[in-house]
Amino acid sequence: MGTFLPAPACGQGWKMDGTVTLYDPENLFERINGEAELYFPYGFEILASARYVSVRDPATGFDADIYAMGSLLDAFGMYASYRKKEDAEVKIGAEGTISESQLFFYQGRFLVRLQATGARLPGQEAFLACGRAIARNLAPDVGRPKVLEIFAIPQLVPKSERYIATSLLGYDFFRRGIMADALLGGEQVQLFLVMEDSPEAAQTAFTRYRDYLKAADKVLQVTESGGRVSLQGGDPLYGRVLVEQAGRYLVGAVRFTEPATARRLVEQVHKRVGAQ
């Protein structure tokens, strides 16, 4: 991990100040106190961190952090939790964004974060040069997680996909999954995909959700046609909900007003599940 951070410099005019420091799950809080717990569900293993300063002005610098996560999907999950829609995209790694104060990207199972420190901002060119140097040191880019292709529908709100590694929607019976926003007919809907290891496990999650809604005295409509089981009704936290099983996945929508809109979107995602 220490060799991934370029030494003695990270881009022309930016030298490493000191040496690389490594952090593991036991002492990660020393580097990011208050945020460390966010990384653990995503399989965090080790962090390599170093500071780079301007050769001309040592008071201007930035920190470079490389996080080794559990998988490509885990790295994307942490990246998506920091990504801001207003930040500009950069073509580094699988996906990246940049602002005046920081750069984020992920490549394989690694999340890279460059953060300005000091009295003056280093400038985006410094971030880009260092980010590209780090990317060259990492394993070759394998692109985005393939499961994200399920949400590649025309109505997708760009940069809205996010991977939740535990308790999707806050429910323990939805172990993990992906959420994304879609816009259709002027209405924004939250789509979700619960990821299970088998169709049987997905059916169990569906049943537990149905029983939970029943216990909450919500009106439900459960239908089964052509081997497809669907549930439509109300959720105590998210309002109207539509969810159906698609093999080892559950595909659903919440926070909508028009059931026809939600069904159309869920149908598109369901079809893409079958294409995987």
C-alpha positions in Angstrom: 0.0 0.0 0.0 2.8 2.4 0.8 4.2 2.2 -2.7 1.0 3.4 -4.3 1.7 6.9 -3.1 4.3 8.4 -5.4 7.6 9.3 -3.8 9.5 11.6 -3.5 7.0 13.7 -5.4 3.4 13.5 -6.6 3.4 15.6 -9.7 5.8 18.3 -10.7 6.5 20.8 -7.9 4.7 18.7 -5.1 7.0 16.8 -2.8 6.1 14.3 -0.1 6.3 15.9 3.4 7.6 13.1 5.6 6.7 9.4 4.9 3.6 7.3 4.2 1.6 6.4 7.3 -0.6 3.2 7.3 -3.8 2.7 9.3 -5.8 -0.4 9.9 -9.3 -1.0 11.4 -7.8 -0.7 14.9 -6.4 2.8 14.5 -8.3 4.3 11.5 -10.0 6.7 14.0 -6.6 8.4 14.4 -6.8 9.6 10.8 -10.5 10.2 10.4 -12.1 10.4 13.8 -15.8 10.4 13.6 -15.9 8.9 10.1 -14.0 5.6 10.6 -17.2 3.6 11.4 -18.6 4.5 8.0 -15.9 2.5 6.3 -16.2 -0.8 8.2 -19.4 -2.1 6.5 -17.6 -1.7 3.2 -14.8 -4.1 4.0 -12.1 -1.5 4.9 -8.7 -3.2 5.2 -5.9 -0.5 5.2 -5.3 3.2 4.5 -2.1 4.6 3.2 -1.8 8.3 3.8 0.8 11.0 3.0 1.0 14.8 2.8 2.4 16.6 -0.2 3.5 20.3 -0.1 4.5 22.8 -2.7 8.2 23.1 -3.4 7.8 26.9 -3.8 5.4 27.4 -0.8 5.5 24.6 1.8 2.5 26.2 3.6 0.4 25.0 0.6 -0.3 21.3 0.5 -2.8 18.5 0.4 -3.3 15.1 1.9 -3.4 12.0 -0.3 -5.3 9.0 1.1 -5.7 5.5 -0.5 -8.3 3.2 1.1 -8.2 -0.5 0.4 -11.8 -1.7 0.6 -13.4 -5.1 0.4 -14.3 -5.1 -3.3 -14.9 -2.9 -6.3 -18.5 -2.5 -5.2 -17.4 -1.5 -1.7 -15.0 1.1 -3.1 -17.8 2.5 -5.3 -20.1 2.6 -2.2 -17.7 4.8 -0.3 -17.0 7.0 -3.3 -20.7 7.5 -3.9 -21.2 8.5 -0.3 -18.8 11.4 -0.8 -19.6 12.3 -4.4 -21.4 15.6 -4.9 -23.6 16.2 -7.9 -22.3 19.7 -8.3 -18.7 18.6 -8.6 -17.1 18.3 -12.0 -16.4 14.8 -13.3 -12.8 13.7 -14.1 -11.6 10.8 -16.1 -9.4 9.1 -13.5 -10.0 5.5 -12.5 -13.5 4.1 -12.9 -15.1 7.4 -11.9 -14.0 10.6 -10.3 -15.1 14.1 -9.2 -13.1 17.2 -8.5 -13.7 20.6 -6.7 -11.4 23.4 -5.7 -10.6 21.6 -2.4 -10.6 17.9 -3.1 -10.6 15.1 -5.6 -12.2 11.7 -5.3 -11.9 8.6 -7.5 -12.0 4.8 -7.2 -10.2 2.2 -9.2 -10.7 -1.5 -8.5 -11.1 -1.9 -4.8 -9.3 1.3 -3.9 -10.8 4.7 -3.0 -8.5 7.7 -3.4 -9.1 11.0 -1.7 -7.0 14.1 -2.2 -7.9 16.9 0.3 -6.4 20.4 0.4 -4.8 21.5 3.6 -3.0 24.7 4.5 -3.7 28.4 4.0 -4.0 28.3 0.2 -5.7 25.9 -2.2 -3.2 23.9 -4.3 -5.4 24.2 -7.5 -7.0 21.5 -9.5 -4.0 20.9 -11.7 -2.1 19.7 -8.7 -4.9 17.3 -7.8 -5.1 16.0 -11.4 -1.4 15.4 -11.7 -1.2 13.6 -8.4 -4.4 11.6 -9.0 -3.1 10.4 -12.3 0.2 9.4 -10.8 -1.6 7.4 -8.1 -3.9 5.7 -10.7 -0.8 4.5 -12.6 0.5 2.8 -9.4 -2.8 1.0 -8.7 -4.0 -2.2 -10.4 -5.4 -1.6 -13.9 -8.9 0.0 -13.9 -11.7 -2.6 -14.4 -14.5 0.0 -14.7 -17.6 0.4 -12.6 -19.4 -2.5 -10.8 -21.4 -4.4 -13.4 -24.5 -4.4 -11.1 -24.8 -0.7 -11.7 -25.8 -1.5 -15.3 -29.2 -2.6 -13.9 -30.0 1.1 -13.4 -28.9 2.2 -16.8 -32.3 3.4 -17.8 -33.1 6.7 -19.6 -34.9 8.2 -16.6 -31.9 7.8 -14.2 -30.8 10.9 -12.4 -27.1 11.2 -13.1 -24.7 10.5 -10.2 -27.6 9.3 -8.0 -26.6 5.6 -7.7 -25.3 4.6 -4.3 -24.5 1.3 -2.7 -25.7 0.6 0.8 -23.6 -2.2 2.4 -25.9 -2.9 5.3 -29.7 -2.4 6.1 -31.0 -0.9 2.9 -33.8 1.6 3.7 -32.8 1.0 7.3 -34.4 -2.5 7.4 -32.2 -5.4 8.6 -34.1 -7.8 6.4 -32.8 -5.9 3.4 -29.2 -6.8 4.0 -27.6 -4.7 1.2 -28.4 -3.1 -2.1 -28.4 -0.1 -4.4 -30.5 3.0 -4.5 -30.9 5.5 -7.3 -33.2 8.3 -8.3 -35.3 8.4 -11.5 -37.3 11.2 -13.0 -40.4 10.4 -15.1 -43.2 12.8 -16.0 -42.0 15.5 -13.7 -42.0 13.1 -10.7 -38.8 11.9 -9.0 -38.9 8.4 -7.6 -36.4 6.5 -5.5 -35.6 3.1 -6.9 -33.9 0.3 -5.0 -32.4 -3.1 -5.6 -32.0 -5.5 -2.7 -29.1 -8.0 -3.5 -29.3 -11.5 -2.1 -27.3 -14.6 -2.7 -30.1 -16.8 -4.0 -33.8 -16.5 -5.1 -34.7 -18.3 -1.9 -33.0 -15.6 0.2 -34.7 -12.9 -1.8 -38.1 -14.6 -1.3 -37.4 -14.6 2.5 -36.6 -10.9 2.4 -39.8 -10.2 0.5 -41.9 -12.2 3.0 -40.3 -10.4 6.0 -41.0 -7.1 4.4 -44.6 -8.0 3.7 -45.1 -9.2 7.3 -43.5 -6.0 8.6 -45.9 -3.9 6.6 -48.9 -6.0 7.8 -47.8 -5.6 11.4 -47.7 -1.8 10.8 -51.4 -2.0 9.7 -50.6 -0.9 6.2 -53.0 -1.7 3.3 -51.2 -4.1 0.9 -51.9 -5.7 -2.4 -49.9 -8.8 -3.2 -50.2 -10.3 -6.7 -48.5 -13.2 -8.4 -48.5 -13.6 -12.2 -46.3 -15.6 -14.5 -44.0 -16.5 -11.6 -43.6 -12.8 -10.6 -44.6 -11.7 -7.1 -45.4 -8.0 -6.5 -46.3 -6.0 -3.4 -47.9 -2.6 -3.5 -49.0 -0.6 -0.5 -47.7 1.8 2.1 -44.5 2.0 4.1 -44.5 3.7 7.5 -41.3 5.5 6.7 -41.4 6.0 2.9 -45.0 6.3 1.9 -46.1 4.4 -1.1 -44.0 1.4 -2.1 -43.9 -1.1 -4.9 -41.5 -4.1 -4.7 -41.2 -7.3 -6.6 -38.9 -10.3 -6.8 -36.5 -10.7 -9.7 -34.5 -13.9 -9.1 -32.0 -13.2 -6.3 -33.0 -9.5 -6.3 -35.9 -7.4 -5.1 -36.6 -4.4 -7.3 -38.7 -1.6 -5.8 -39.7 2.0 -5.7 -40.6 4.4 -2.8 -41.5 8.0 -2.4 -43.8 8.3 -5.4 -47.3 9.6 -5.8 -48.4 8.0 -9.1 -48.3 4.1 -9.0 -48.3 3.9 -12.8 -45.0 5.9 -12.8 -43.4 3.7 -10.2 -44.5 0.5 -12.0 -43.1 1.7 -15.3 -39.7 2.4 -13.8 -39.6 -0.8 -11.8 -40.5 -2.7 -14.9 -37.6 -1.2 -16.8 -35.2 -2.1 -14.0 -36.7 -5.6 -13.7 -36.0 -6.2 -17.4 -32.4 -5.2 -17.0 -32.0 -7.6 -14.1 -32.9 -10.3 -16.5 -30.2 -9.1 -18.9 -27.4 -9.5 -16.3 
